[in-house]
Amino acid sequence: MSTTIQIKEPTKKALFTAKNRLELLYGRSLSYDDVIDFLIRSCQLDKIGKRSFDQFQGLLGEDGRKIYEELRKESLANE
């Protein structure tokens, strides 16, 4: 199923540029769907929720520790 999306002119130009660069890289024509799929996978959006904040423990100030504790509680609740 296809759909139409609204994007601004700078985004359209950037997407076109990305499409051209990927076509040069792969040596074949790509659809915009292929390009968007590549960009989504390369961002690893599905892994954002799985990142650990443990690596920052001990490096944060007072405000950072409070934020860390809240995020840690959320992380434990999600496990």
Jmol script that loads the backbone (N, CA, C; Angstrom):
load data "model"
ATOM      1  N   MET A   1       0.848  -1.171   0.000  1.00  0.00           N
ATOM      2  CA  MET A   1       0.000   0.000   0.000  1.00  0.00           C
ATOM      3  C   MET A   1       0.898   1.240   0.000  1.00  0.00           C
ATOM      4  N   SER A   2       0.609   2.184  -0.827  1.00  0.00           N
ATOM      5  CA  SER A   2       1.389   3.411  -0.873  1.00  0.00           C
ATOM      6  C   SER A   2       0.587   4.556  -0.261  1.00  0.00           C
ATOM      7  N   THR A   3       1.311   5.598   0.117  1.00  0.00           N
ATOM      8  CA  THR A   3       0.679   6.761   0.733  1.00  0.00           C
ATOM      9  C   THR A   3       1.435   8.012   0.317  1.00  0.00           C
ATOM     10  N   THR A   4       0.837   9.137   0.538  1.00  0.00           N
ATOM     11  CA  THR A   4       1.465  10.422   0.259  1.00  0.00           C
ATOM     12  C   THR A   4       1.812  11.072   1.591  1.00  0.00           C
ATOM     13  N   ILE A   5       3.019  11.641   1.681  1.00  0.00           N
ATOM     14  CA  ILE A   5       3.422  12.336   2.902  1.00  0.00           C
ATOM     15  C   ILE A   5       3.786  13.776   2.570  1.00  0.00           C
ATOM     16  N   GLN A   6       3.588  14.654   3.530  1.00  0.00           N
ATOM     17  CA  GLN A   6       3.929  16.060   3.366  1.00  0.00           C
ATOM     18  C   GLN A   6       5.318  16.295   3.941  1.00  0.00           C
ATOM     19  N   ILE A   7       6.233  16.822   3.138  1.00  0.00           N
ATOM     20  CA  ILE A   7       7.562  17.180   3.623  1.00  0.00           C
ATOM     21  C   ILE A   7       7.924  18.559   3.092  1.00  0.00           C
ATOM     22  N   LYS A   8       8.753  19.257   3.838  1.00  0.00           N
ATOM     23  CA  LYS A   8       9.179  20.586   3.427  1.00  0.00           C
ATOM     24  C   LYS A   8      10.266  20.472   2.361  1.00  0.00           C
ATOM     25  N   GLU A   9      10.471  21.557   1.635  1.00  0.00           N
ATOM     26  CA  GLU A   9      11.421  21.575   0.524  1.00  0.00           C
ATOM     27  C   GLU A   9      12.845  21.180   0.942  1.00  0.00           C
ATOM     28  N   PRO A  10      13.372  21.686   2.081  1.00  0.00           N
ATOM     29  CA  PRO A  10      14.720  21.259   2.480  1.00  0.00           C
ATOM     30  C   PRO A  10      14.814  19.755   2.753  1.00  0.00           C
ATOM     31  N   THR A  11      13.752  19.195   3.322  1.00  0.00           N
ATOM     32  CA  THR A  11      13.728  17.752   3.574  1.00  0.00           C
ATOM     33  C   THR A  11      13.685  16.983   2.264  1.00  0.00           C
ATOM     34  N   LYS A  12      12.910  17.483   1.327  1.00  0.00           N
ATOM     35  CA  LYS A  12      12.820  16.854   0.001  1.00  0.00           C
ATOM     36  C   LYS A  12      14.185  16.839  -0.685  1.00  0.00           C
ATOM     37  N   LYS A  13      14.893  17.960  -0.605  1.00  0.00           N
ATOM     38  CA  LYS A  13      16.220  18.044  -1.224  1.00  0.00           C
ATOM     39  C   LYS A  13      17.205  17.098  -0.537  1.00  0.00           C
ATOM     40  N   ALA A  14      17.146  17.048   0.797  1.00  0.00           N
ATOM     41  CA  ALA A  14      18.047  16.164   1.538  1.00  0.00           C
ATOM     42  C   ALA A  14      17.755  14.697   1.220  1.00  0.00           C
ATOM     43  N   LEU A  15      16.488  14.353   1.095  1.00  0.00           N
ATOM     44  CA  LEU A  15      16.107  12.979   0.755  1.00  0.00           C
ATOM     45  C   LEU A  15      16.565  12.627  -0.657  1.00  0.00           C
ATOM     46  N   PHE A  16      16.437  13.564  -1.575  1.00  0.00           N
ATOM     47  CA  PHE A  16      16.895  13.357  -2.943  1.00  0.00           C
ATOM     48  C   PHE A  16      18.411  13.147  -2.977  1.00  0.00           C
ATOM     49  N   THR A  17      19.138  13.959  -2.199  1.00  0.00           N
ATOM     50  CA  THR A  17      20.599  13.823  -2.128  1.00  0.00           C
ATOM     51  C   THR A  17      20.982  12.463  -1.553  1.00  0.00           C
ATOM     52  N   ALA A  18      20.296  12.062  -0.475  1.00  0.00           N
ATOM     53  CA  ALA A  18      20.568  10.751   0.124  1.00  0.00           C
ATOM     54  C   ALA A  18      20.294   9.640  -0.878  1.00  0.00           C
ATOM     55  N   LYS A  19      19.213   9.769  -1.624  1.00  0.00           N
ATOM     56  CA  LYS A  19      18.858   8.769  -2.639  1.00  0.00           C
ATOM     57  C   LYS A  19      19.965   8.655  -3.687  1.00  0.00           C
ATOM     58  N   ASN A  20      20.444   9.791  -4.167  1.00  0.00           N
ATOM     59  CA  ASN A  20      21.511   9.768  -5.178  1.00  0.00           C
ATOM     60  C   ASN A  20      22.790   9.144  -4.638  1.00  0.00           C
ATOM     61  N   ARG A  21      23.151   9.467  -3.417  1.00  0.00           N
ATOM     62  CA  ARG A  21      24.373   8.903  -2.828  1.00  0.00           C
ATOM     63  C   ARG A  21      24.250   7.403  -2.617  1.00  0.00           C
ATOM     64  N   LEU A  22      23.085   6.957  -2.167  1.00  0.00           N
ATOM     65  CA  LEU A  22      22.890   5.514  -1.974  1.00  0.00           C
ATOM     66  C   LEU A  22      22.879   4.776  -3.311  1.00  0.00           C
ATOM     67  N   GLU A  23      22.316   5.399  -4.337  1.00  0.00           N
ATOM     68  CA  GLU A  23      22.323   4.768  -5.660  1.00  0.00           C
ATOM     69  C   GLU A  23      23.745   4.637  -6.190  1.00  0.00           C
ATOM     70  N   LEU A  24      24.587   5.632  -5.935  1.00  0.00           N
ATOM     71  CA  LEU A  24      25.999   5.518  -6.320  1.00  0.00           C
ATOM     72  C   LEU A  24      26.684   4.403  -5.541  1.00  0.00           C
ATOM     73  N   LEU A  25      26.373   4.317  -4.260  1.00  0.00           N
ATOM     74  CA  LEU A  25      26.976   3.305  -3.397  1.00  0.00           C
ATOM     75  C   LEU A  25      26.574   1.891  -3.824  1.00  0.00           C
ATOM     76  N   TYR A  26      25.271   1.701  -4.091  1.00  0.00           N
ATOM     77  CA  TYR A  26      24.773   0.373  -4.448  1.00  0.00           C
ATOM     78  C   TYR A  26      24.855   0.072  -5.940  1.00  0.00           C
ATOM     79  N   GLY A  27      25.054   1.108  -6.753  1.00  0.00           N
ATOM     80  CA  GLY A  27      25.172   0.898  -8.187  1.00  0.00           C
ATOM     81  C   GLY A  27      23.886   0.511  -8.872  1.00  0.00           C
ATOM     82  N   ARG A  28      22.774   0.907  -8.286  1.00  0.00           N
ATOM     83  CA  ARG A  28      21.469   0.616  -8.888  1.00  0.00           C
ATOM     84  C   ARG A  28      20.458   1.662  -8.452  1.00  0.00           C
ATOM     85  N   SER A  29      19.348   1.691  -9.143  1.00  0.00           N
ATOM     86  CA  SER A  29      18.283   2.634  -8.830  1.00  0.00           C
ATOM     87  C   SER A  29      17.547   2.187  -7.565  1.00  0.00           C
ATOM     88  N   LEU A  30      17.186   3.141  -6.729  1.00  0.00           N
ATOM     89  CA  LEU A  30      16.447   2.857  -5.503  1.00  0.00           C
ATOM     90  C   LEU A  30      15.170   3.683  -5.465  1.00  0.00           C
ATOM     91  N   SER A  31      14.169   3.159  -4.808  1.00  0.00           N
ATOM     92  CA  SER A  31      12.942   3.928  -4.612  1.00  0.00           C
ATOM     93  C   SER A  31      13.098   4.787  -3.354  1.00  0.00           C
ATOM     94  N   TYR A  32      12.241   5.775  -3.229  1.00  0.00           N
ATOM     95  CA  TYR A  32      12.278   6.581  -2.004  1.00  0.00           C
ATOM     96  C   TYR A  32      11.944   5.719  -0.785  1.00  0.00           C
ATOM     97  N   ASP A  33      11.102   4.720  -0.969  1.00  0.00           N
ATOM     98  CA  ASP A  33      10.793   3.802   0.121  1.00  0.00           C
ATOM     99  C   ASP A  33      12.048   3.068   0.580  1.00  0.00           C
ATOM    100  N   ASP A  34      12.881   2.629  -0.379  1.00  0.00           N
ATOM    101  CA  ASP A  34      14.147   1.974  -0.043  1.00  0.00           C
ATOM    102  C   ASP A  34      15.050   2.909   0.758  1.00  0.00           C
ATOM    103  N   VAL A  35      15.105   4.169   0.333  1.00  0.00           N
ATOM    104  CA  VAL A  35      15.966   5.150   0.994  1.00  0.00           C
ATOM    105  C   VAL A  35      15.478   5.421   2.410  1.00  0.00           C
ATOM    106  N   ILE A  36      14.190   5.631   2.579  1.00  0.00           N
ATOM    107  CA  ILE A  36      13.637   5.891   3.909  1.00  0.00           C
ATOM    108  C   ILE A  36      13.846   4.690   4.810  1.00  0.00           C
ATOM    109  N   ASP A  37      13.651   3.483   4.281  1.00  0.00           N
ATOM    110  CA  ASP A  37      13.887   2.269   5.060  1.00  0.00           C
ATOM    111  C   ASP A  37      15.341   2.182   5.509  1.00  0.00           C
ATOM    112  N   PHE A  38      16.265   2.488   4.604  1.00  0.00           N
ATOM    113  CA  PHE A  38      17.690   2.482   4.942  1.00  0.00           C
ATOM    114  C   PHE A  38      17.979   3.480   6.058  1.00  0.00           C
ATOM    115  N   LEU A  39      17.450   4.698   5.942  1.00  0.00           N
ATOM    116  CA  LEU A  39      17.695   5.728   6.944  1.00  0.00           C
ATOM    117  C   LEU A  39      17.134   5.338   8.317  1.00  0.00           C
ATOM    118  N   ILE A  40      15.960   4.745   8.327  1.00  0.00           N
ATOM    119  CA  ILE A  40      15.356   4.307   9.597  1.00  0.00           C
ATOM    120  C   ILE A  40      16.199   3.208  10.233  1.00  0.00           C
ATOM    121  N   ARG A  41      16.612   2.230   9.423  1.00  0.00           N
ATOM    122  CA  ARG A  41      17.429   1.140   9.974  1.00  0.00           C
ATOM    123  C   ARG A  41      18.788   1.648  10.439  1.00  0.00           C
ATOM    124  N   SER A  42      19.366   2.608   9.737  1.00  0.00           N
ATOM    125  CA  SER A  42      20.687   3.105  10.125  1.00  0.00           C
ATOM    126  C   SER A  42      20.625   3.933  11.408  1.00  0.00           C
ATOM    127  N   CYS A  43      19.465   4.483  11.713  1.00  0.00           N
ATOM    128  CA  CYS A  43      19.306   5.249  12.967  1.00  0.00           C
ATOM    129  C   CYS A  43      19.118   4.337  14.167  1.00  0.00           C
ATOM    130  N   GLN A  44      18.797   3.099  13.940  1.00  0.00           N
ATOM    131  CA  GLN A  44      18.551   2.110  14.985  1.00  0.00           C
ATOM    132  C   GLN A  44      17.522   2.619  15.985  1.00  0.00           C
ATOM    133  N   LEU A  45      16.439   3.151  15.481  1.00  0.00           N
ATOM    134  CA  LEU A  45      15.394   3.693  16.336  1.00  0.00           C
ATOM    135  C   LEU A  45      14.810   2.649  17.284  1.00  0.00           C
ATOM    136  N   ASP A  46      14.827   1.394  16.863  1.00  0.00           N
ATOM    137  CA  ASP A  46      14.273   0.346  17.719  1.00  0.00           C
ATOM    138  C   ASP A  46      15.140   0.084  18.940  1.00  0.00           C
ATOM    139  N   LYS A  47      16.368   0.575  18.969  1.00  0.00           N
ATOM    140  CA  LYS A  47      17.268   0.315  20.081  1.00  0.00           C
ATOM    141  C   LYS A  47      17.315   1.453  21.092  1.00  0.00           C
ATOM    142  N   ILE A  48      16.637   2.562  20.831  1.00  0.00           N
ATOM    143  CA  ILE A  48      16.692   3.706  21.740  1.00  0.00           C
ATOM    144  C   ILE A  48      16.205   3.333  23.125  1.00  0.00           C
ATOM    145  N   GLY A  49      15.117   2.606  23.214  1.00  0.00           N
ATOM    146  CA  GLY A  49      14.570   2.213  24.511  1.00  0.00           C
ATOM    147  C   GLY A  49      15.435   1.204  25.248  1.00  0.00           C
ATOM    148  N   LYS A  50      16.355   0.558  24.565  1.00  0.00           N
ATOM    149  CA  LYS A  50      17.185  -0.478  25.165  1.00  0.00           C
ATOM    150  C   LYS A  50      18.539   0.034  25.638  1.00  0.00           C
ATOM    151  N   ARG A  51      18.823   1.303  25.371  1.00  0.00           N
ATOM    152  CA  ARG A  51      20.113   1.842  25.792  1.00  0.00           C
ATOM    153  C   ARG A  51      20.183   1.915  27.303  1.00  0.00           C
ATOM    154  N   SER A  52      21.337   1.652  27.820  1.00  0.00           N
ATOM    155  CA  SER A  52      21.526   1.646  29.262  1.00  0.00           C
ATOM    156  C   SER A  52      22.127   2.961  29.725  1.00  0.00           C
ATOM    157  N   PHE A  53      21.643   3.433  30.848  1.00  0.00           N
ATOM    158  CA  PHE A  53      22.183   4.647  31.444  1.00  0.00           C
ATOM    159  C   PHE A  53      23.247   4.315  32.476  1.00  0.00           C
ATOM    160  N   ASP A  54      23.517   3.047  32.688  1.00  0.00           N
ATOM    161  CA  ASP A  54      24.509   2.634  33.679  1.00  0.00           C
ATOM    162  C   ASP A  54      25.892   3.197  33.376  1.00  0.00           C
ATOM    163  N   GLN A  55      26.216   3.379  32.115  1.00  0.00           N
ATOM    164  CA  GLN A  55      27.541   3.864  31.742  1.00  0.00           C
ATOM    165  C   GLN A  55      27.807   5.276  32.249  1.00  0.00           C
ATOM    166  N   PHE A  56      26.748   6.006  32.597  1.00  0.00           N
ATOM    167  CA  PHE A  56      26.914   7.380  33.057  1.00  0.00           C
ATOM    168  C   PHE A  56      26.962   7.494  34.579  1.00  0.00           C
ATOM    169  N   GLN A  57      26.758   6.409  35.281  1.00  0.00           N
ATOM    170  CA  GLN A  57      26.766   6.451  36.734  1.00  0.00           C
ATOM    171  C   GLN A  57      28.141   6.895  37.228  1.00  0.00           C
ATOM    172  N   GLY A  58      28.164   7.822  38.156  1.00  0.00           N
ATOM    173  CA  GLY A  58      29.408   8.330  38.702  1.00  0.00           C
ATOM    174  C   GLY A  58      29.952   9.540  37.962  1.00  0.00           C
ATOM    175  N   LEU A  59      29.383   9.863  36.821  1.00  0.00           N
ATOM    176  CA  LEU A  59      29.851  10.991  36.029  1.00  0.00           C
ATOM    177  C   LEU A  59      28.908  12.191  36.104  1.00  0.00           C
ATOM    178  N   LEU A  60      27.804  12.014  36.786  1.00  0.00           N
ATOM    179  CA  LEU A  60      26.776  13.032  36.785  1.00  0.00           C
ATOM    180  C   LEU A  60      26.801  13.853  38.067  1.00  0.00           C
ATOM    181  N   GLY A  61      26.414  15.099  37.956  1.00  0.00           N
ATOM    182  CA  GLY A  61      26.271  15.952  39.126  1.00  0.00           C
ATOM    183  C   GLY A  61      24.975  15.635  39.856  1.00  0.00           C
ATOM    184  N   GLU A  62      24.610  16.492  40.800  1.00  0.00           N
ATOM    185  CA  GLU A  62      23.403  16.263  41.612  1.00  0.00           C
ATOM    186  C   GLU A  62      22.147  16.155  40.746  1.00  0.00           C
ATOM    187  N   ASP A  63      21.953  17.109  39.837  1.00  0.00           N
ATOM    188  CA  ASP A  63      20.778  17.064  38.963  1.00  0.00           C
ATOM    189  C   ASP A  63      20.823  15.837  38.063  1.00  0.00           C
ATOM    190  N   GLY A  64      21.993  15.529  37.576  1.00  0.00           N
ATOM    191  CA  GLY A  64      22.157  14.360  36.720  1.00  0.00           C
ATOM    192  C   GLY A  64      21.836  13.066  37.444  1.00  0.00           C
ATOM    193  N   ARG A  65      22.220  12.999  38.726  1.00  0.00           N
ATOM    194  CA  ARG A  65      21.921  11.798  39.521  1.00  0.00           C
ATOM    195  C   ARG A  65      20.422  11.610  39.692  1.00  0.00           C
ATOM    196  N   LYS A  66      19.701  12.703  39.890  1.00  0.00           N
ATOM    197  CA  LYS A  66      18.243  12.613  40.035  1.00  0.00           C
ATOM    198  C   LYS A  66      17.614  12.098  38.743  1.00  0.00           C
ATOM    199  N   ILE A  67      18.075  12.643  37.637  1.00  0.00           N
ATOM    200  CA  ILE A  67      17.565  12.192  36.339  1.00  0.00           C
ATOM    201  C   ILE A  67      17.922  10.732  36.120  1.00  0.00           C
ATOM    202  N   TYR A  68      19.165  10.366  36.460  1.00  0.00           N
ATOM    203  CA  TYR A  68      19.602   8.978  36.311  1.00  0.00           C
ATOM    204  C   TYR A  68      18.718   8.046  37.128  1.00  0.00           C
ATOM    205  N   GLU A  69      18.431   8.421  38.371  1.00  0.00           N
ATOM    206  CA  GLU A  69      17.610   7.575  39.238  1.00  0.00           C
ATOM    207  C   GLU A  69      16.209   7.392  38.666  1.00  0.00           C
ATOM    208  N   GLU A  70      15.625   8.468  38.133  1.00  0.00           N
ATOM    209  CA  GLU A  70      14.303   8.360  37.523  1.00  0.00           C
ATOM    210  C   GLU A  70      14.339   7.447  36.297  1.00  0.00           C
ATOM    211  N   LEU A  71      15.348   7.623  35.458  1.00  0.00           N
ATOM    212  CA  LEU A  71      15.464   6.792  34.260  1.00  0.00           C
ATOM    213  C   LEU A  71      15.749   5.341  34.614  1.00  0.00           C
ATOM    214  N   ARG A  72      16.524   5.140  35.666  1.00  0.00           N
ATOM    215  CA  ARG A  72      16.826   3.774  36.116  1.00  0.00           C
ATOM    216  C   ARG A  72      15.559   3.076  36.598  1.00  0.00           C
ATOM    217  N   LYS A  73      14.715   3.812  37.347  1.00  0.00           N
ATOM    218  CA  LYS A  73      13.449   3.244  37.807  1.00  0.00           C
ATOM    219  C   LYS A  73      12.571   2.856  36.629  1.00  0.00           C
ATOM    220  N   GLU A  74      12.514   3.747  35.628  1.00  0.00           N
ATOM    221  CA  GLU A  74      11.733   3.441  34.421  1.00  0.00           C
ATOM    222  C   GLU A  74      12.288   2.220  33.701  1.00  0.00           C
ATOM    223  N   SER A  75      13.623   2.148  33.629  1.00  0.00           N
ATOM    224  CA  SER A  75      14.258   1.029  32.963  1.00  0.00           C
ATOM    225  C   SER A  75      13.948  -0.291  33.666  1.00  0.00           C
ATOM    226  N   LEU A  76      14.019  -0.276  34.986  1.00  0.00           N
ATOM    227  CA  LEU A  76      13.717  -1.498  35.752  1.00  0.00           C
ATOM    228  C   LEU A  76      12.249  -1.871  35.609  1.00  0.00           C
ATOM    229  N   ALA A  77      11.364  -0.889  35.572  1.00  0.00           N
ATOM    230  CA  ALA A  77       9.938  -1.156  35.429  1.00  0.00           C
ATOM    231  C   ALA A  77       9.629  -1.768  34.072  1.00  0.00           C
ATOM    232  N   ASN A  78      10.400  -1.388  33.047  1.00  0.00           N
ATOM    233  CA  ASN A  78      10.175  -1.911  31.701  1.00  0.00           C
ATOM    234  C   ASN A  78      10.744  -3.304  31.497  1.00  0.00           C
ATOM    235  N   GLU A  79      11.613  -3.752  32.383  1.00  0.00           N
ATOM    236  CA  GLU A  79      12.232  -5.075  32.210  1.00  0.00           C
ATOM    237  C   GLU A  79      11.368  -6.175  32.671  1.00  0.00           C
TER     238      GLU A  79
END
end "model"
wireframe off; spacefill off
backbone 0.3
color backbone group
